[in-house]
Amino acid sequence: MTRLFRIGIFLLLWTAGRSLTAQVYELPQGRWRPFLYNHNFFYDREYTNLIADGYTLAGHRILAGIAFRIDSLWMIQTGLDLTKFWGADTPLHRRFHWSVVFRNRNHTLIIGDLDNRRNHRMLRPLYAEENRLWPARHETGIQYIFQNNRHRLETWLDWHRFILPGDTLREQLNFGLNLSYAILQRGQWEIRFPLQIILHHRGGQINMKGRYLQGKNNILSVLSGASGLDFTYRNNPHTSYRLQILAFGHTMNSGNPEELGFRNGRAFLIAMDAYMSRWNAGLEFWQADKFNAPLGEAIYQTVSRRIDKYMDNGRVMPIFALHREPRRILWTSHFAYRGRINDRLTWQAKSELFFQPYRSAIEEYDFIYDVINHVDLLLAASLTYSL
């Protein structure tokens, strides 16, 4: 067990026993208090399909620091953001955390390091669940959140890669929008109109241009999004049922789609969920036609994101990089349980089955990979403490 992990567990248990019940946003003017977010995670993706790699991801993230209330509206948060993957040879990922927060009733504005601990509540085909765990996906920029009885809005701009004049890398920006508006709230029924958008941009005016791009665009912008209807029926305070009917799409500004495969695509999702106290069970149907969202979860895309690892005479064979499944269909079932140890310490366990009801195959370089009526499995667990 690493020293950092022991420190993280000590902080978790120490703060869990203290009577620090006031929220960070309720600090009086001129006062400060510590904050701590500790997320321990385990993902086991037993995937053998031709689109998404199977792997195990386990580790912990600790975000710790202090918050200082400047006045009734403004606050500063500063500290350290630490991530460690268990069993990995890679060192501890350290990042200085800094953000300025404005909050006035239903409005919250964050400048600096963004809050993506809940993945901005985005749909997984657009924004992968594990984006918040990878240090390379750390988000900095500006974020705005608004919420009342009918509206839920979150929008952000992540300046993912900054470049200087003459850099050989392309700058990267990600803009996100998550809007949910309650069309109907009557009795036990609620109907919402969701709209989610991700704009992914690469390239700029000041980076070097030329052959180094190797067939890539100097500028590439990809717009992906989803919208539809979200129905919820609340049988009682502990039991509810949900139906989502959503259409997805993506488009780009370039004739060269690079690794994304297709310039335009669309998809369709029907999701049914039952929530019973702390239990959740659901069934989904996903059908994609050339759909590919740059930040989305790999298994929902139509272009393979598997890593090419087969060698021939010292050269990597581009087997998966060339694989496409223009019409991808998935049936998904999931089962989850969320437990609460105290007001600040929660744990969750879930399982997912993905069924691909068709045949896909690769026959390249004397390499044959064939899957028919294929089943993939995801097992996940987490323990989270938030102060």
Residue pairs with C-beta under 8 A, 6 or more apart in sequence:
2 84
2 92
4 62
4 82
4 84
4 92
5 60
5 84
8 38
8 60
8 62
11 36
11 38
11 62
11 64
12 36
12 38
12 345
12 385
15 34
15 36
15 344
15 385
15 387
16 342
16 344
16 345
16 385
20 33
20 34
20 387
21 343
22 33
24 33
24 35
24 67
24 75
24 77
25 75
25 101
25 103
27 33
27 67
27 68
27 69
27 75
28 69
29 69
29 70
29 71
29 72
30 69
31 68
31 69
32 66
32 67
32 68
32 69
33 66
33 67
34 64
34 65
34 66
34 67
34 387
35 63
35 64
35 65
35 66
35 67
35 77
35 79
35 387
36 62
36 63
36 64
36 385
36 386
36 387
37 61
37 62
37 63
37 64
37 117
37 384
37 385
37 386
37 387
38 60
38 61
38 62
38 63
38 384
38 385
38 386
39 60
39 61
39 117
39 133
39 382
39 383
39 384
40 59
40 60
40 382
40 383
40 384
41 57
41 58
41 59
41 60
41 61
41 133
41 380
41 381
41 382
42 56
42 57
42 58
42 379
42 380
42 381
42 382
43 56
43 57
43 58
43 130
43 378
43 379
43 380
44 56
44 378
44 379
44 380
45 52
45 53
45 54
45 55
45 56
45 57
45 376
45 377
45 378
46 54
46 376
46 377
46 378
46 379
47 53
47 54
47 55
47 299
47 376
47 377
48 54
48 371
48 374
48 376
49 299
49 354
49 356
49 360
49 371
49 374
49 376
50 304
50 306
50 320
50 323
50 325
50 360
50 361
50 362
50 369
50 371
51 298
51 299
51 301
51 302
51 303
51 304
51 305
51 306
51 323
51 325
51 328
52 297
52 298
52 299
52 301
52 305
52 306
52 376
53 298
53 305
53 306
53 307
54 376
57 85
57 130
57 133
58 85
58 86
58 87
59 83
59 84
59 85
59 86
59 88
59 133
60 83
60 84
60 86
61 81
61 82
61 83
61 133
62 80
62 81
62 82
62 83
63 79
63 80
63 81
63 82
63 97
64 79
64 80
64 82
65 77
65 78
65 79
65 80
65 97
66 77
66 78
66 79
67 75
67 76
67 77
68 75
68 76
68 77
69 75
70 76
73 102
73 103
73 104
74 100
74 101
74 102
75 100
75 101
75 102
75 103
76 98
76 99
76 100
76 101
77 97
77 98
77 99
77 100
77 101
78 96
78 97
78 98
78 99
79 97
80 94
80 95
80 96
80 97
81 94
81 95
81 96
81 97
81 113
81 138
82 92
82 93
82 94
82 95
83 92
83 93
83 133
83 135
84 92
84 93
93 135
95 135
95 138
97 113
98 112
98 113
99 110
99 111
99 112
99 113
99 114
99 115
100 110
100 111
100 112
101 108
101 109
101 110
101 111
102 108
102 109
102 110
103 109
106 146
106 147
106 148
107 144
107 145
107 146
108 144
108 145
108 146
109 142
109 143
109 144
109 145
110 142
110 143
110 144
110 145
111 141
111 142
111 143
112 140
113 138
113 139
113 140
114 139
114 140
114 141
114 142
114 143
114 156
114 158
115 143
116 131
116 132
116 139
117 132
118 132
119 127
119 128
119 129
119 131
119 132
120 127
120 154
120 156
120 176
120 178
121 152
121 154
121 178
122 176
122 178
122 196
122 198
123 196
123 226
123 246
123 269
124 296
124 297
124 300
125 226
125 248
125 267
125 269
125 286
125 288
125 291
125 293
125 296
125 297
125 300
125 301
126 196
126 198
126 224
126 225
126 226
126 248
126 293
126 295
126 296
127 176
127 198
127 293
127 295
127 296
128 295
128 296
128 297
128 298
129 297
130 297
131 137
131 295
139 156
139 158
139 160
139 174
140 158
140 159
141 156
141 157
141 158
141 159
142 156
142 157
143 154
143 155
143 156
143 157
144 153
144 154
144 155
144 156
145 153
145 154
146 152
146 153
146 154
147 153
149 182
149 185
150 181
150 182
150 185
151 179
151 180
151 181
151 182
152 178
152 179
152 180
152 181
153 177
153 178
153 179
153 180
154 176
154 177
154 178
155 175
155 176
155 177
155 178
156 175
156 176
157 173
157 174
157 175
157 176
158 173
158 174
158 175
158 176
159 173
160 172
160 173
160 174
161 169
161 170
161 171
161 172
162 171
163 169
163 170
163 171
163 204
163 206
163 207
164 206
165 206
166 206
166 207
166 208
167 206
167 207
167 208
168 207
168 208
168 212
169 207
170 202
170 203
170 204
170 207
170 216
170 218
170 219
171 201
171 202
171 203
171 204
171 207
172 200
172 201
172 202
173 199
173 200
173 201
174 198
174 199
174 200
174 201
174 295
175 197
175 198
175 199
175 201
176 196
176 197
176 198
176 199
177 195
177 196
177 197
178 194
178 195
178 196
179 194
179 195
179 196
180 192
180 193
180 194
180 195
180 230
181 192
181 193
182 190
182 191
182 192
183 191
183 192
183 193
184 190
184 191
188 233
188 234
188 235
189 231
189 232
189 233
190 231
190 232
190 234
191 229
191 230
191 231
191 232
192 229
192 230
192 232
193 227
193 229
193 230
194 226
194 227
194 228
194 229
194 230
194 244
194 246
195 225
195 226
195 227
196 225
196 226
196 227
197 223
197 224
197 225
198 223
198 224
198 225
198 293
198 294
198 295
198 296
199 221
199 222
199 223
200 221
200 222
200 224
200 294
200 295
201 219
201 220
201 221
201 222
202 217
202 219
202 220
202 221
203 217
203 218
203 219
203 220
204 219
207 218
209 218
215 256
215 258
216 256
216 258
217 254
217 256
217 258
219 253
219 254
220 252
220 253
220 254
220 256
220 258
221 252
221 253
221 254
222 250
222 251
222 252
222 260
222 293
222 294
223 250
223 251
223 252
224 248
224 249
224 250
224 293
224 294
224 295
224 296
225 248
225 249
225 250
226 246
226 247
226 248
226 249
226 269
227 246
227 247
228 244
228 245
228 246
228 247
228 269
229 244
229 245
229 246
230 242
230 243
230 244
231 242
231 243
231 244
232 240
232 241
232 242
233 240
233 241
233 242
234 240
235 241
238 276
238 277
239 274
239 275
239 276
239 277
240 274
240 275
241 272
241 273
241 274
241 275
242 271
242 272
242 273
242 274
242 275
243 270
243 271
243 272
243 273
244 269
244 270
244 271
244 272
245 269
245 270
246 268
246 269
246 270
246 271
247 266
247 267
247 268
247 269
248 266
248 267
248 268
248 269
248 288
248 291
248 293
249 264
249 265
249 266
249 267
249 291
250 264
250 265
250 266
250 291
250 292
250 293
251 263
251 264
252 260
252 263
252 264
254 263
255 263
257 263
259 303
259 321
260 292
260 294
260 303
261 290
261 292
261 302
261 303
261 324
262 290
262 291
262 292
262 302
262 303
262 324
262 326
264 290
265 288
265 289
265 290
265 291
265 292
265 302
266 288
266 289
266 290
266 291
267 286
267 287
267 288
267 289
267 291
267 300
268 286
268 287
268 288
269 284
269 285
269 286
270 284
270 285
271 282
271 283
271 284
271 285
272 282
272 283
272 284
273 280
273 281
273 282
274 280
274 281
274 282
278 337
278 338
278 339
278 340
279 335
279 336
279 337
280 334
280 335
280 336
280 337
280 338
280 350
281 333
281 334
281 335
281 336
282 333
282 334
283 331
283 332
283 333
284 330
284 331
284 332
284 333
284 334
285 330
285 331
285 332
286 300
286 328
286 329
286 330
286 331
286 332
287 327
287 328
287 329
287 330
288 300
288 301
288 302
288 327
288 328
288 329
289 302
289 326
289 327
290 302
290 326
291 300
291 301
291 302
291 328
292 301
292 302
292 303
293 300
293 301
298 305
299 330
299 354
299 376
300 328
300 330
301 328
302 324
302 325
302 326
302 327
302 328
303 323
303 324
303 325
304 320
304 321
304 322
304 323
304 324
304 325
305 320
306 320
306 323
307 320
308 316
308 317
308 318
308 319
308 320
308 321
309 316
310 316
310 317
310 319
310 365
310 367
311 317
312 365
317 364
317 365
317 367
319 362
319 364
319 365
319 367
319 369
320 362
322 364
323 362
325 360
328 356
329 356
329 357
329 358
330 354
330 355
330 356
331 354
331 355
331 357
332 352
332 353
332 354
332 355
333 352
333 353
334 350
334 351
334 352
334 353
335 350
335 351
335 352
336 348
336 349
336 350
336 351
337 348
337 349
337 350
338 346
338 347
338 348
339 346
339 347
339 348
340 346
341 347
344 385
344 386
344 387
345 383
345 384
345 385
346 383
346 384
347 381
347 382
347 383
347 384
348 380
348 381
348 382
348 384
349 380
349 381
350 378
350 379
350 380
350 381
351 377
351 378
351 379
351 380
352 377
352 378
352 380
353 375
353 376
353 377
353 378
354 375
354 376
354 377
354 378
355 373
355 374
355 375
356 371
356 373
356 374
356 375
356 376
357 373
358 372
358 373
359 370
359 371
359 372
359 373
360 370
360 371
360 374
361 368
361 369
361 370
361 371
362 368
362 369
362 370
